[in-house]
Amino acid sequence: MEAVLRAQAKRAGLDMHFDSAGTENYHHGEPPDPRSIEHARRRGYELATLRARQVCAQDFSDFDLILAADEANLATLRAWCPAARHDRLELFLGNRALPDPYYGESDGFEKVLNLTEKRAESLILAWRSGN
């Protein structure tokens, strides 16, 4: 999500800060899955320099919006986030979970990229118009 949003915001002339973090810490410091890197690279997104980190308390004040891939991660974020900032938490796709491609075939990575690009386009349009 981060690389796609960053690239689309840059193309739209928006100066925004994006970051990625997970609710688990067992991949801390590791790059994304090699398959994810390769599929993203084919579309012009660079993931190889990204490193996993866990969401921290500071994120809830540093970021205006925190997007979760699925309901389980959103629930964890809600549990960690101060109640006054719950309005900053949303599912990335708005009303449904982003599929997890890691246990499937390579077409799953393509599907996730398609969904991510489409949603990123709509978010960027909304942000450009001030909504």
C-alpha positions as CSV (number, residue, x, y, z in Angstrom):
1,M,0.0,0.0,0.0
2,E,2.7,2.4,1.0
3,A,4.7,2.4,-2.3
4,V,1.6,2.6,-4.4
5,L,0.1,5.5,-2.4
6,R,3.5,7.3,-2.4
7,A,3.9,6.9,-6.2
8,Q,0.4,8.1,-7.0
9,A,0.6,11.0,-4.6
10,K,3.9,12.1,-6.2
11,R,2.3,11.9,-9.7
12,A,-0.6,14.0,-8.4
13,G,1.8,16.6,-7.1
14,L,0.8,16.0,-3.5
15,D,3.4,16.3,-0.7
16,M,2.4,13.6,1.7
17,H,4.2,11.2,4.1
18,F,3.5,7.5,4.0
19,D,4.8,4.6,6.1
20,S,4.1,1.0,6.6
21,A,3.9,-1.0,9.8
22,G,2.3,-4.2,11.0
23,T,0.5,-5.2,14.1
24,E,2.9,-8.2,14.6
25,N,6.6,-7.9,15.2
26,Y,8.0,-11.2,14.0
27,H,9.3,-9.8,10.6
28,H,10.8,-6.7,12.2
29,G,13.6,-5.3,10.0
30,E,12.9,-7.7,7.1
31,P,12.1,-6.7,3.5
32,P,8.8,-7.6,1.9
33,D,8.2,-11.0,0.5
34,P,10.4,-11.4,-2.7
35,R,7.3,-12.2,-4.7
36,S,5.7,-9.0,-3.6
37,I,8.8,-7.1,-4.5
38,E,8.9,-8.6,-8.0
39,H,5.3,-8.1,-8.8
40,A,5.4,-4.5,-7.6
41,R,8.7,-3.8,-9.5
42,R,7.0,-4.9,-12.8
43,R,4.5,-2.1,-12.3
44,G,7.2,0.5,-11.3
45,Y,6.9,0.4,-7.5
46,E,10.1,-0.1,-5.5
47,L,9.6,-2.2,-2.3
48,A,13.1,-3.7,-1.9
49,T,14.2,-0.8,0.4
50,L,11.2,-1.2,2.7
51,R,11.6,-2.9,6.1
52,A,9.0,-4.3,8.4
53,R,8.3,-2.6,11.7
54,Q,5.6,-2.8,14.2
55,V,3.0,-0.1,14.8
56,C,4.0,2.0,17.8
57,A,2.1,4.5,20.0
58,Q,3.7,7.5,18.3
59,D,2.1,6.4,15.0
60,F,-1.4,7.3,16.3
61,S,-0.3,11.0,16.8
62,D,2.1,11.2,13.8
63,F,-0.4,10.1,11.1
64,D,-3.7,11.6,10.1
65,L,-4.9,8.2,8.7
66,I,-3.9,4.6,9.5
67,L,-5.2,2.1,7.0
68,A,-5.5,-1.6,7.9
69,A,-5.5,-4.4,5.4
70,D,-8.2,-6.4,7.2
71,E,-10.6,-6.5,10.1
72,A,-8.2,-8.4,12.4
73,N,-5.6,-5.8,12.0
74,L,-8.1,-3.0,12.4
75,A,-9.4,-4.5,15.6
76,T,-5.8,-4.6,17.0
77,L,-5.2,-1.0,16.0
78,R,-8.4,0.0,17.7
79,A,-7.3,-1.8,20.9
80,W,-3.9,0.1,20.8
81,C,-5.2,3.5,19.6
82,P,-6.4,6.1,22.1
83,A,-10.2,6.4,21.8
84,A,-10.0,10.0,20.8
85,R,-8.1,9.0,17.6
86,H,-10.2,6.1,16.5
87,D,-11.5,8.3,13.6
88,R,-8.0,7.9,12.1
89,L,-8.4,4.2,11.6
90,E,-10.0,2.6,8.5
91,L,-9.9,-0.4,6.3
92,F,-7.7,0.3,3.3
93,L,-10.5,-0.9,0.9
94,G,-13.1,0.9,2.9
95,N,-15.7,-1.9,3.4
96,R,-13.8,-5.1,2.9
97,A,-10.5,-6.8,3.6
98,L,-7.5,-6.7,1.2
99,P,-6.8,-10.4,0.3
100,D,-3.6,-11.9,1.6
101,P,-1.7,-13.3,-1.3
102,Y,1.1,-15.0,0.6
103,Y,-0.2,-18.5,0.7
104,G,-1.5,-18.6,-2.9
105,E,-0.3,-18.4,-6.4
106,S,1.4,-15.4,-8.1
107,D,-1.9,-14.2,-9.5
108,G,-2.9,-13.3,-5.9
109,F,-0.1,-10.6,-5.9
110,E,-1.5,-9.2,-9.1
111,K,-5.0,-9.1,-7.7
112,V,-3.8,-7.3,-4.6
113,L,-1.9,-4.8,-6.7
114,N,-5.0,-4.2,-8.9
115,L,-7.1,-3.5,-5.8
116,T,-4.4,-1.4,-4.2
117,E,-3.9,0.8,-7.3
118,K,-7.7,1.3,-7.7
119,R,-8.2,2.3,-4.1
120,A,-5.1,4.5,-4.1
121,E,-6.4,6.4,-7.1
122,S,-9.7,7.1,-5.3
123,L,-7.9,8.1,-2.1
124,I,-5.6,10.5,-4.0
125,L,-8.6,12.0,-5.9
126,A,-10.3,12.6,-2.6
127,W,-7.2,14.1,-1.0
128,R,-6.6,16.4,-4.0
129,S,-10.2,17.7,-3.7
130,G,-9.8,18.2,0.0
131,N,-12.3,15.5,1.1
